Amino acid sequence: MSLNNNPISNSTADTDTIRYHFDLPLPDRDAQRMTAGWVFLGLAALVVGGLFSILVVLSRTPFFQEIIPWIDFFRTALVVHVDLTVLVWFLSFAGVFWSYNSTNRCRPCGSVALFLAVVGTVIITVSPFTGESYPLMSNYIPVLQSNTFFVGLGIFGIGYSVLVFRTLLARWQVSGGVSGESVLRFGLFVAVVASFFAIFSLVMSYLGISDDFEGQAYYDRLFWGGGHVIQFSHTQLMLVAWLWLASISGAHLRVSPRVVLVLFVLGLSPLLAVPLIYASFDVSSGAHLFWFIQLMKFGGALGAVPIGLAVTWAIIDNWRPAPGTEIERSTLVFSVLLFGVGGVIGFMIHASNVTVPAHYHGSIVGITMAFMGITYHLMPKLGFRKVSGRLARWQPGIYGGGQLMHILGLAWSGGYGVQRKTAGAEQGLERFEQIAGMGMMGLGGLISIIGGVIFLIVVYQAIRPLRKRVIAS
């Protein structure tokens, strides 16, 4: 088999260096339309989730929390905010990647998956207004104890499962040899396999939970295994985005596609332990919870850290972005920074305080920024205008800088014992350090909301003029 590593040689008088290019070609028109559909769903989830996030941030910010007593609605708003801006947004973007890389096999299955996901998202969104919500802040997927919410969540889950199985069964497009293109496609396949393991984990948890558990304890155990495993899928998609964004913005890696392929396999390998965890430990046991924590804490870094370091070095080595890709490069830089900071904070967790959300906010926002960068890159490929202008250039810095303040404020406050999943007077902000840290959190959160709104505005401006052309083609 030939080894086409897409080398790009840069020769100087002193040294010859070889750098490699990772990119995906434009798919056919049907795949473009399906990709655009998932983009629209993800953007809609961010719009609605962002509206709820305003209430979440204000309800925890000093002074504002005393003016408006939103403690009860804080929890309901937080449930919808998390489910839309994390669950729906991330899984929708998986649909973006897999649809962009899809073949003609079972096209109707892809349409059914998207339709079910849209219907489920709409129902989740309206569920707080259909009666008493009774929010439960369960880990990974917080829930509202209402039939409407669970119907919406179930329909969305079925849609995502159809997407995963359709993608697994489809004939994958591969180029000859081991190239940057084929390795990116393999990285997308690795993410699909990780999602399959997540679905397997959810089913096994449902079948194995003791009847003694109810309320939040029940949903914590229901989503615990699958919630940890799905992070591997999100991370693999982020790594694909990093390699793609680095290459198109001129930061060509010195690591060959063959090495990256091995790192993708290494990143997936910890999931082989998932069936062993279910076979060895009861779902209701503390050991079950412990080993999934260890799986994500140490296994998740196997492939991510080396690729992250390679991308970071490529950025430093090629600091000036290629002309016309400044926005994509900026999102890449903040994505790597935030994901790295979130990972470091994860090793500082010693109790159930706001250090925990500092860790996962850093990680999920790092992933989100990578997806934002890919959204910018895909706009002209999907038939829309290229994202440009001063507002677009500011957006990564505003959103990323605000989120950096947000998570550092949470980490600071966590060091002084501020508890997570509380709001208003329940936070017990008495010391100056606690108030300052949470104030920094609130200011950073509000700044990041502005950055998120700017993202939606500039993408809408790119979509609006040519939207009818894409839908009608």
Secondary structure, 3 states (H helix, E strand, C coil): CCCCCCEEEEECCCCEEEEECCCCCCCCHHHHHHHHHHHHHHHHHHHHHHHHHHHHHHCCCCCHHHHCCCHHHHHHHHHHHHHHHHHHHHHHHHHHHHHHCCCCCCHHHHHHHHHHHHHHHHHHHHHHHCCCCCEECCCCCCEECCHHHHHHHHHHHHHHHHHHHHHHHCCCCCCCCCCHHHHHHHHHHHHHHHHHHHHHHHHHHHHHCCCCCCHHHHHHHHHHHHHHHHHHHHHHHHHHHHHHHHHHCCCCECCCHHHHHHHHHHHHHHHHHHHHHHHHCCCCCHHHHHHHHHHHHHHCHHHHHHHHHHHHHHHHHCCCCCCCCHHHHHHHHHHHHHHHHHHHHHCCCCCCECHHHHHHHHHHHHHHHHHHHHHHHHHHHCCCCCCCCHHHHHHHHHHHHHHHHHHHHHHHHHHCCCECCCCHHHHCCCCHHHHHHHHHHHHHHHHHHHHHHHHHHHHHHHHHHHHHHHHHC
